[in-house]
Amino acid sequence: MKDYIEERAINIAVYIIDNNATVRQTAKAFGVSKSTVHKDVTSRLMQVNPALARQARTVLDVNKSERHIRGGLATREKYAHQKEE
């Protein structure tokens, strides 16, 4: 694996842990796709730094378990603004 990919994977994991960020937020911040973020954290980082990979994975698992709640809140917000108009 190339050095810049390893460095990106580490930086992505640190960002996810520090900001409690979702895959989408992380992808937008780093200018890469969601699948790249997921691949970096789940596969590539396990080879470089398994402890950091487990920490980042824990944050992503929590975000995944809460995503249906965030989606519902976003929908509620959307329709609340439509009623005001």
C-alpha positions, 0 to 999 in steps of 0.5 A, a space after each residue: 500500500 502506498 504511503 499517502 493512502 496509509 496516511 489518509 486512512 490514519 487521518 480519516 480515522 482520527 477525524 472520525 474519532 475527534 469529531 464523532 463524524 459520519 461517513 458522509 461528513 468525513 467524505 465531504 471533509 476529505 474530498 473522497 467518496 463514501 466508499 473510500 472512507 469505508 474501505 480506508 477505515 475497515 480494511 486498510 487501517 486494520 493493516 496499519 493501525 488495528 487499535 485506531 481502526 477499532 476506535 473509528 469503527 466503534 464511532 461508525 457503528 454508533 452513527 449507523 445505529 442512530 441514522 434512522 433517527 437523524 433521517 426522521 428528524 431531517 424529514 420533520 424539519 423539512 416539513 416544518 419549513 414547508 408549513 411556514 411558507 
